[in-house]
């Protein structure tokens, strides 16, 4: 849908769901969402056990061989994370810097985040780095954001041109993505070629907030809204939730790179994406907002479960390719 009253490039999709997909949505709603609620209401020791279990669940032996976990050293200290290809080498190839979600308390999931990075990078012959940023409750704000900034700085210091970098993130990682863009701009660093925000959580000060937070409370197949309060308390640890580095929806959007926002119409955080797209458009930032029906929060990362999500992944890949080509053109003009 395109609306003249809304300056945002806004699109919705018609998406018939297969019977297996409908069954899987029920499984998420009745099994995964209660498990998330149980996990987030628990003692930090329960969360620590989950962190260890999730990090070790690889999709395949091939994936374990393709990704390399290591520590990389720069002026800001060590940056830990998963590398696909050679992200810290100035080969001229694109680099995807993906900031994973997980309510600020869970690590990157090999079967989710790393598989998604592979699907995005392989058609573009790109490398990827997924920072293993420090997690709450042991490491509250701003530890995760500091680690993500250090990863971006290290890419630049390694000779990777900013116009060859795609910066992306989903859910809590989408929060870190926008906060990092503010830091990049405010500290005078060059902007990446583009940004990809998938189901970003952009207002941490209000669980009730925008209408989708309660309208979709029963429709969202993944996120237990009330239980998220504990994860936010762990992440904030007393910090002011009105800080734009915590609630990026409250920040100034001028000067940000071209941005694609992908979300589900049925998720709790739908309106975070809609409102952010409006802010970007008002600030003159080229942006696209794609709302997909029926599917759960952060669905592009769940293509193994929901084949219908392949269309969103292809949309993201196309956007990355177009923006990287534009970035290469701008770089050539400067030379």
The 8 nearest C-alpha neighbors of each residue, nearest first, counted from 0:
[[1, 10, 11, 9, 2, 12, 8, 290],
 [0, 2, 9, 10, 3, 8, 5, 7],
 [3, 1, 5, 4, 0, 6, 9, 7],
 [2, 4, 5, 6, 1, 7, 8, 0],
 [5, 3, 2, 6, 7, 1, 277, 8],
 [4, 6, 2, 3, 7, 277, 1, 8],
 [7, 5, 280, 4, 3, 8, 277, 2],
 [8, 6, 9, 5, 280, 277, 276, 287],
 [9, 7, 287, 288, 286, 6, 10, 1],
 [8, 10, 288, 7, 1, 289, 0, 287],
 [11, 9, 0, 289, 290, 1, 288, 12],
 [12, 10, 290, 0, 291, 289, 13, 9],
 [11, 13, 291, 14, 292, 290, 10, 289],
 [14, 12, 15, 11, 292, 291, 293, 16],
 [13, 15, 12, 16, 292, 291, 307, 293],
 [16, 14, 13, 17, 307, 293, 292, 12],
 [17, 15, 20, 14, 21, 18, 307, 293],
 [16, 18, 20, 19, 21, 15, 307, 22],
 [17, 19, 21, 20, 22, 16, 23, 15],
 [20, 18, 22, 21, 17, 23, 16, 305],
 [21, 19, 23, 17, 22, 18, 305, 16],
 [22, 20, 18, 24, 23, 19, 17, 25],
 [23, 21, 19, 25, 20, 24, 18, 26],
 [22, 24, 26, 20, 25, 21, 19, 27],
 [25, 23, 27, 21, 26, 22, 28, 220],
 [24, 26, 28, 22, 23, 27, 29, 21],
 [25, 27, 23, 29, 24, 28, 30, 22],
 [28, 26, 31, 24, 25, 30, 220, 29],
 [27, 29, 220, 25, 32, 26, 30, 221],
 [28, 30, 26, 27, 25, 31, 32, 33],
 [31, 29, 27, 26, 33, 32, 28, 34],
 [32, 30, 27, 34, 33, 35, 28, 29],
 [31, 33, 221, 35, 34, 28, 30, 223],
 [34, 32, 36, 35, 31, 30, 37, 29],
 [35, 33, 37, 31, 36, 32, 38, 30],
 [36, 34, 38, 32, 37, 33, 39, 31],
 [35, 37, 33, 226, 39, 34, 38, 223],
 [38, 36, 34, 40, 35, 39, 33, 41],
 [39, 37, 35, 41, 36, 40, 34, 46],
 [38, 40, 36, 41, 37, 226, 35, 230],
 [41, 39, 37, 38, 36, 226, 229, 42],
 [40, 42, 38, 39, 45, 37, 43, 46],
 [41, 43, 44, 45, 46, 40, 39, 38],
 [44, 42, 46, 45, 47, 41, 136, 137],
 [43, 45, 47, 42, 46, 48, 41, 49],
 [46, 44, 48, 43, 42, 47, 41, 49],
 [45, 47, 43, 49, 44, 48, 50, 38],
 [48, 46, 44, 50, 49, 45, 43, 51],
 [49, 47, 45, 51, 46, 50, 52, 44],
 [48, 50, 46, 52, 47, 51, 53, 45],
 [51, 49, 47, 53, 48, 105, 52, 106],
 [50, 52, 48, 49, 54, 53, 47, 55],
 [53, 51, 49, 50, 55, 54, 48, 56],
 [52, 54, 50, 55, 56, 51, 108, 49],
 [55, 53, 51, 52, 108, 56, 106, 50],
 [54, 56, 53, 52, 57, 51, 109, 108],
 [57, 55, 53, 54, 109, 58, 52, 110],
 [58, 56, 109, 59, 110, 55, 63, 62],
 [57, 59, 110, 109, 62, 56, 60, 114],
 [60, 58, 62, 61, 57, 63, 110, 64],
 [59, 61, 63, 62, 64, 58, 57, 65],
 [62, 60, 64, 59, 63, 65, 58, 66],
 [63, 61, 65, 59, 64, 60, 66, 58],
 [62, 64, 60, 61, 66, 65, 59, 57],
 [63, 65, 61, 62, 66, 60, 67, 59],
 [66, 64, 62, 63, 61, 83, 67, 84],
 [67, 65, 83, 82, 63, 64, 81, 62],
 [66, 68, 82, 81, 69, 65, 83, 64],
 [69, 67, 81, 80, 82, 66, 70, 79],
 [68, 70, 79, 80, 67, 71, 81, 82],
 [71, 69, 79, 78, 77, 72, 80, 68],
 [72, 70, 78, 77, 79, 69, 73, 153],
 [71, 73, 77, 76, 78, 70, 74, 75],
 [72, 74, 76, 75, 153, 77, 71, 78],
 [73, 75, 76, 72, 153, 149, 77, 152],
 [76, 74, 73, 149, 77, 72, 153, 152],
 [77, 75, 73, 74, 72, 78, 149, 71],
 [76, 78, 72, 71, 70, 73, 79, 75],
 [77, 79, 71, 70, 150, 72, 76, 149],
 [80, 78, 70, 131, 69, 130, 71, 77],
 [79, 81, 130, 131, 68, 129, 69, 82],
 [80, 82, 68, 129, 67, 128, 66, 130],
 [83, 81, 128, 67, 66, 127, 84, 68],
 [82, 84, 127, 66, 126, 65, 128, 85],
 [83, 85, 126, 86, 82, 127, 125, 65],
 [84, 86, 87, 88, 126, 83, 82, 127],
 [85, 87, 126, 88, 127, 94, 84, 128],
 [88, 86, 157, 154, 85, 89, 159, 153],
 [87, 89, 86, 90, 85, 157, 159, 158],
 [88, 90, 159, 158, 91, 157, 87, 92],
 [91, 89, 92, 88, 159, 85, 93, 158],
 [90, 92, 89, 93, 159, 163, 160, 88],
 [91, 93, 90, 125, 94, 163, 124, 126],
 [94, 92, 125, 163, 164, 126, 91, 95],
 [95, 93, 126, 164, 127, 125, 86, 165],
 [94, 96, 127, 165, 164, 97, 166, 126],
 [97, 95, 166, 128, 127, 129, 165, 167],
 [96, 98, 167, 129, 168, 95, 166, 99],
 [99, 97, 168, 172, 129, 167, 130, 96],
 [98, 100, 172, 168, 107, 169, 97, 112],
 [99, 101, 172, 171, 170, 169, 102, 103],
 [100, 102, 105, 103, 104, 171, 106, 99],
 [101, 103, 104, 171, 100, 230, 105, 170],
 [104, 102, 101, 134, 135, 171, 105, 234],
 [103, 105, 135, 134, 102, 101, 136, 106],
 [104, 106, 101, 50, 103, 102, 107, 134],
 [107, 105, 50, 54, 108, 101, 104, 131],
 [106, 108, 99, 112, 109, 54, 105, 131],
 [109, 107, 111, 112, 110, 54, 53, 106],
 [108, 110, 113, 57, 111, 112, 58, 56],
 [111, 109, 58, 108, 114, 57, 113, 112],
 [110, 112, 108, 114, 109, 300, 113, 115],
 [113, 111, 115, 108, 114, 109, 107, 116],
 [112, 114, 109, 116, 115, 111, 110, 117],
 [113, 115, 117, 111, 116, 112, 110, 109],
 [116, 114, 118, 112, 117, 113, 300, 111],
 [115, 117, 113, 119, 114, 118, 120, 112],
 [118, 116, 114, 120, 115, 119, 121, 113],
 [119, 117, 115, 116, 120, 121, 114, 122],
 [120, 118, 116, 117, 316, 121, 115, 122],
 [119, 121, 125, 117, 123, 118, 122, 124],
 [120, 122, 124, 123, 118, 117, 119, 125],
 [123, 121, 120, 124, 119, 118, 125, 316],
 [122, 124, 125, 120, 121, 320, 119, 93],
 [125, 123, 121, 122, 120, 126, 92, 93],
 [126, 124, 120, 93, 123, 94, 92, 121],
 [125, 127, 84, 94, 86, 83, 85, 95],
 [128, 126, 95, 83, 94, 82, 86, 96],
 [127, 129, 82, 96, 81, 130, 86, 95],
 [128, 130, 97, 81, 80, 96, 98, 131],
 [131, 129, 80, 132, 79, 128, 81, 98],
 [130, 132, 80, 79, 129, 133, 106, 107],
 [133, 131, 143, 130, 146, 134, 147, 79],
 [132, 134, 143, 138, 142, 131, 135, 146],
 [135, 133, 104, 138, 103, 136, 132, 137],
 [136, 134, 138, 137, 139, 104, 234, 233],
 [135, 137, 233, 138, 139, 234, 134, 104],
 [136, 138, 135, 134, 139, 133, 233, 43],
 [139, 137, 135, 134, 136, 133, 142, 140],
 [140, 138, 234, 135, 136, 142, 235, 236],
 [141, 139, 142, 234, 235, 143, 138, 144],
 [140, 142, 144, 143, 145, 139, 138, 244],
 [143, 141, 140, 145, 144, 138, 139, 133],
 [144, 142, 132, 133, 146, 145, 141, 147],
 [143, 145, 147, 141, 146, 142, 175, 148],
 [144, 146, 142, 148, 143, 147, 141, 149],
 [147, 145, 149, 143, 144, 148, 132, 142],
 [148, 146, 144, 150, 149, 145, 143, 151],
 [147, 149, 145, 151, 150, 146, 152, 144],
 [148, 150, 146, 152, 147, 151, 75, 153],
 [151, 149, 147, 153, 148, 152, 78, 146],
 [152, 150, 148, 154, 153, 149, 147, 155],
 [153, 151, 149, 155, 154, 150, 156, 148],
 [152, 154, 156, 150, 151, 155, 73, 157],
 [155, 153, 157, 151, 152, 156, 159, 87],
 [154, 156, 159, 152, 157, 158, 153, 160],
 [155, 157, 153, 158, 154, 152, 159, 73],
 [158, 156, 154, 155, 87, 159, 153, 88],
 [157, 159, 89, 156, 155, 160, 154, 88],
 [158, 160, 89, 155, 154, 157, 161, 88],
 [161, 159, 162, 163, 158, 155, 164, 89],
 [160, 162, 191, 164, 163, 189, 190, 159],
 [161, 163, 192, 326, 191, 160, 164, 327],
 [164, 162, 93, 161, 160, 192, 323, 94],
 [165, 163, 94, 191, 161, 162, 192, 93],
 [166, 164, 95, 193, 192, 191, 194, 96],
 [167, 165, 194, 96, 97, 95, 164, 195],
 [168, 166, 195, 97, 194, 196, 98, 96],
 [167, 169, 173, 98, 172, 97, 196, 99],
 [168, 170, 197, 173, 172, 100, 199, 198],
 [169, 171, 199, 173, 100, 198, 172, 200],
 [172, 170, 100, 174, 173, 102, 200, 103],
 [171, 173, 100, 168, 98, 99, 169, 175],
 [174, 172, 199, 168, 169, 176, 170, 171],
 [173, 175, 171, 172, 200, 201, 176, 177],
 [174, 176, 172, 178, 173, 177, 179, 144],
 [177, 175, 173, 179, 174, 178, 168, 172],
 [178, 176, 180, 179, 174, 175, 247, 173],
 [179, 177, 244, 175, 181, 180, 176, 247],
 [178, 180, 182, 176, 181, 177, 175, 183],
 [181, 179, 177, 183, 182, 178, 184, 176],
 [180, 182, 178, 184, 179, 183, 185, 177],
 [183, 181, 179, 185, 180, 184, 186, 178],
 [182, 184, 180, 188, 186, 181, 185, 179],
 [185, 183, 181, 187, 182, 186, 188, 180],
 [184, 186, 182, 187, 183, 181, 188, 180],
 [187, 185, 183, 184, 188, 182, 181, 189],
 [186, 188, 184, 185, 183, 189, 182, 190],
 [187, 189, 183, 186, 184, 190, 185, 182],
 [190, 188, 161, 187, 191, 183, 184, 162],
 [189, 191, 161, 188, 256, 192, 183, 184],
 [192, 190, 161, 164, 162, 193, 165, 166],
 [191, 193, 162, 164, 165, 326, 323, 322],
 [194, 192, 257, 256, 165, 191, 258, 322],
 [193, 195, 258, 166, 167, 165, 257, 259],
 [194, 196, 167, 259, 258, 260, 166, 168],
 [197, 195, 260, 173, 168, 167, 169, 199],
 [198, 196, 169, 261, 199, 260, 262, 297],
 [197, 199, 262, 170, 297, 169, 261, 296],
 [200, 198, 173, 170, 197, 169, 174, 201],
 [201, 199, 170, 174, 171, 202, 173, 268],
 [200, 202, 246, 248, 247, 174, 271, 199],
 [203, 201, 246, 204, 248, 200, 205, 247],
 [204, 202, 246, 205, 240, 201, 245, 206],
 [203, 205, 240, 202, 241, 206, 246, 208],
 [206, 204, 208, 207, 203, 202, 209, 240],
 [205, 207, 208, 204, 212, 203, 224, 228],
 [206, 208, 205, 212, 213, 209, 210, 211],
 [209, 207, 205, 206, 212, 210, 202, 211],
 [208, 210, 211, 212, 270, 207, 271, 213],
 [211, 209, 212, 213, 214, 208, 270, 207],
 [210, 212, 214, 267, 215, 213, 209, 270],
 [211, 213, 267, 210, 207, 209, 214, 215],
 [214, 212, 216, 211, 215, 210, 207, 267],
 [215, 213, 211, 216, 210, 212, 217, 267],
 [216, 214, 218, 211, 267, 217, 213, 219],
 [217, 215, 213, 218, 214, 219, 267, 212],
 [216, 218, 215, 219, 214, 220, 213, 28],
 [219, 217, 215, 216, 265, 220, 266, 214],
 [220, 218, 266, 221, 215, 265, 217, 216],
 [219, 221, 28, 27, 295, 218, 24, 222],
 [220, 222, 32, 219, 27, 28, 295, 296],
 [221, 223, 224, 32, 219, 220, 267, 296],
 [224, 222, 226, 225, 36, 32, 227, 221],
 [223, 225, 227, 226, 222, 216, 206, 228],
 [226, 224, 227, 223, 228, 206, 36, 229],
 [227, 225, 36, 228, 224, 223, 229, 39],
 [226, 228, 230, 224, 229, 225, 231, 223],
 [229, 227, 231, 226, 230, 225, 232, 206],
 [228, 230, 232, 231, 227, 226, 39, 233],
 [231, 229, 233, 227, 232, 228, 39, 234],
 [230, 232, 234, 228, 233, 229, 235, 227],
 [233, 231, 229, 235, 230, 234, 236, 228],
 [232, 234, 136, 230, 231, 236, 235, 135],
 [233, 235, 139, 231, 135, 232, 140, 236],
 [234, 236, 238, 232, 237, 233, 140, 231],
 [237, 235, 233, 234, 232, 238, 139, 140],
 [236, 238, 235, 239, 232, 240, 234, 233],
 [239, 237, 235, 236, 240, 140, 242, 245],
 [238, 240, 241, 242, 237, 235, 245, 204],
 [239, 241, 204, 242, 245, 203, 238, 246],
 [242, 240, 239, 246, 243, 204, 245, 249],
 [241, 243, 245, 244, 240, 239, 246, 249],
 [244, 242, 247, 250, 246, 245, 249, 241],
 [243, 245, 178, 242, 247, 246, 181, 250],
 [246, 244, 243, 242, 240, 247, 203, 241],
 [245, 247, 202, 243, 201, 203, 248, 244],
 [248, 246, 243, 250, 249, 201, 244, 178],
 [247, 249, 201, 246, 250, 202, 275, 243],
 [250, 248, 247, 243, 246, 251, 241, 242],
 [251, 249, 243, 247, 248, 252, 246, 244],
 [250, 252, 253, 249, 181, 282, 278, 248],
 [253, 251, 279, 282, 255, 250, 254, 278],
 [254, 252, 282, 255, 251, 284, 283, 279],
 [253, 255, 252, 256, 284, 184, 282, 283],
 [254, 256, 253, 252, 284, 180, 257, 184],
 [255, 257, 193, 258, 190, 194, 254, 192],
 [258, 256, 285, 193, 286, 284, 194, 255],
 [257, 259, 194, 286, 193, 195, 256, 260],
 [258, 260, 287, 195, 286, 288, 196, 194],
 [259, 261, 196, 288, 197, 195, 287, 289],
 [262, 260, 197, 289, 290, 288, 198, 196],
 [263, 261, 198, 290, 197, 269, 291, 289],
 [264, 262, 291, 265, 290, 266, 292, 294],
 [263, 265, 292, 290, 266, 291, 269, 262],
 [264, 266, 263, 293, 219, 218, 215, 292],
 [267, 265, 219, 269, 296, 268, 263, 215],
 [266, 268, 212, 211, 215, 269, 219, 216],
 [267, 269, 271, 266, 270, 200, 212, 211],
 [270, 268, 266, 271, 272, 267, 264, 211],
 [269, 271, 273, 272, 268, 211, 274, 209],
 [270, 272, 268, 274, 269, 273, 201, 275],
 [271, 273, 275, 270, 269, 274, 276, 199],
 [272, 274, 270, 276, 275, 271, 277, 269],
 [275, 273, 277, 271, 276, 272, 270, 278],
 [274, 276, 278, 272, 277, 273, 271, 248],
 [277, 275, 279, 273, 274, 278, 272, 7],
 [276, 278, 274, 280, 275, 279, 7, 281],
 [279, 277, 275, 281, 276, 280, 282, 274],
 [280, 278, 276, 284, 282, 277, 281, 252],
 [279, 281, 283, 277, 282, 278, 284, 7],
 [280, 282, 278, 279, 283, 277, 6, 284],
 [283, 281, 253, 279, 280, 284, 252, 278],
 [284, 282, 280, 281, 279, 285, 253, 254],
 [283, 285, 279, 280, 282, 286, 257, 255],
 [286, 284, 257, 283, 258, 280, 287, 279],
 [287, 285, 258, 257, 259, 284, 8, 279],
 [286, 288, 259, 8, 260, 9, 258, 289],
 [287, 289, 260, 9, 8, 261, 259, 10],
 [290, 288, 261, 10, 11, 9, 260, 291],
 [291, 289, 11, 262, 263, 264, 261, 10],
 [290, 292, 263, 12, 11, 264, 262, 289],
 [293, 291, 264, 263, 294, 265, 14, 12],
 [294, 292, 265, 295, 264, 263, 291, 14],
 [293, 295, 292, 263, 298, 265, 291, 296],
 [296, 294, 298, 220, 219, 266, 297, 263],
 [295, 297, 298, 266, 198, 263, 221, 219],
 [298, 296, 198, 299, 197, 300, 295, 169],
 [297, 299, 301, 300, 295, 296, 294, 308],
 [300, 298, 308, 301, 297, 312, 311, 302],
 [299, 301, 298, 115, 111, 302, 297, 112],
 [302, 300, 298, 304, 299, 303, 305, 111],
 [303, 301, 305, 306, 308, 304, 300, 309],
 [302, 304, 301, 305, 306, 300, 111, 110],
 [305, 303, 302, 301, 306, 23, 20, 308],
 [304, 306, 302, 307, 308, 303, 301, 20],
 [307, 305, 302, 308, 309, 303, 304, 20],
 [308, 306, 305, 309, 310, 302, 16, 14],
 [309, 307, 299, 302, 306, 310, 311, 305],
 [310, 308, 312, 307, 311, 306, 302, 313],
 [309, 311, 313, 308, 312, 314, 307, 299],
 [312, 310, 314, 313, 308, 309, 299, 315],
 [311, 313, 309, 315, 314, 310, 299, 316],
 [312, 314, 316, 310, 315, 311, 309, 317],
 [315, 313, 311, 317, 312, 316, 310, 318],
 [314, 316, 312, 318, 313, 317, 319, 311],
 [317, 315, 313, 319, 318, 314, 119, 320],
 [318, 316, 320, 314, 315, 319, 313, 321],
 [317, 319, 315, 321, 316, 320, 322, 314],
 [318, 320, 316, 322, 317, 321, 323, 315],
 [321, 319, 317, 323, 318, 322, 324, 316],
 [322, 320, 318, 324, 319, 323, 317, 325],
 [321, 323, 325, 319, 324, 320, 192, 326],
 [324, 322, 326, 320, 325, 321, 192, 319],
 [323, 325, 327, 321, 322, 326, 320, 328],
 [326, 324, 322, 328, 323, 327, 329, 321],
 [325, 327, 323, 162, 329, 328, 324, 192],
 [328, 326, 330, 324, 325, 329, 323, 331],
 [327, 329, 325, 331, 326, 330, 324, 332],
 [328, 330, 326, 332, 331, 327, 325, 333],
 [331, 329, 327, 333, 328, 332, 326, 334],
 [330, 332, 328, 334, 329, 333, 327, 326],
 [331, 333, 329, 334, 330, 328, 327, 326],
 [334, 332, 330, 331, 329, 328, 327, 326],
 [333, 331, 332, 330, 329, 328, 327, 326]]
